[in-house]
Every structure is written in structure tokens, then in C-alpha cells.
Amino acid sequence: ISLPILNPLLLMLLLIFLLLWLNNMAKPNNQQIAFVNTVRPYAETVGKELGIDPDFIIAQAGLESGWGKSAPGNNFFGIKADKSWKGNANSLSTREVEGGKDITKQQNFRAYESPEDSFRDFGNFLTKNPRYAQVLKSGNDHEAYATGLQKAGYATDPNYANGVMATINSVKMAQGKTSLPMQVKASAPVQL
């Protein structure tokens, strides 16, 4: 079987179409842009206190809350309410990865009076938990931030770092900034 040789002009047109399609697919939507603009002041405050790029904080909040569509109790970071939590909490169904398998379970999550309180508590959560010391040293390094969160056990999803980095790119693009290179290998989930 022989395949016909594609006309160079046709090949170029196909390549241009593919690039335009990929560019359009990567563009943030209006919901993402509105979310970034709404939470930016909170992320800038926390980012300045932690020494972390605020876009990383916005991205994590966007990933954890579906760009603000799912933040019961104003919990934009999916922080669970363990026995040390003294505030309000909501019992919610959540997806976890245990033993390499996706499971759904009921867990208590912190609840806040406002989105600003959620962002402030996220900063406190990272600062008060020694396991996030490497995350706090990431500064403007998006890969160090994302992999640091995953290695510290922030989420059980073995692809969490890739998700955070992809969302960082969406935040950057929502502001007209250049996207960042991203590719982290999935690692085994951390069992806490």
C-alpha cells in the first residue's frame, strides 16, 4: 500500500489549522478570567506574605474549586477540617486516590465567612505545617511549587502537580502573560 504524498501547500494549511485550533483550546474562558480578577487581591496579599507568585495561589484555588464554581463554605483550597480545626466545617463527598484506586468518601472541610478568609487560612495552613517548607521556598518556580505540594501530600491524586501547573498556565494566559513550560511525571500518591 502506498500513501499519496501530500501537497506541501495542503500540509501547510493543515498545520496552520492545527495551530489555530490548539491556540483557541488553550485560551481561558470568561469564567476563568472573572475568577482570576476576583481573587487576585487576596492571592497577592497571601503571595506577598509567603514569598510565592500569586498566580500559583490563584491557580491552586481555581483547580480546587473548579474556578470558583464549587467552593462550599468559601473553601477555595479543599482544606480538610481535621481535629485541630476550631472553625465551621461542611461534610462533603470527595474523590481520593487510595491504593492507586479512585474512591469517593465523606470528609469534613473547613468553612469560611468569605473568600478572603479562605485565602488567608491557606497561607496559614502552609506556614504552620512543616511538611510544606519546600513549597514556601518555591518563590517564582512553578514546578517547585506544584511538585512540592504533591510531595508534601497536599492531594492524593498522583497527577496533582501536573494539574496545578496546567492551571498556572491558564491563570497566566487569562492575564495575557506567557505560559510556562510544564511536564511533571506522575508520582505515587502520598499516604498520610
Buried (B, 14 or more C-beta within 10 A) or exposed (E): EEEEEEEEEEEEEEEEEEEEEEEEEEEBEEBBBBBBEEBBEBBBBBBEEBEBBBBBBBBBBBBBBEBBEEBEBBBBBBBEBEEEBEEBBEEBEBEBBEEEEEEEEEBBBBBBEEBBBBBBBBBEBBBEBEBBEBBBEBEEBBBBBBBBBBBBBBBBBBBBBBBBBBBBBBBBBBEEEEBBEBEBEEEEBBEE
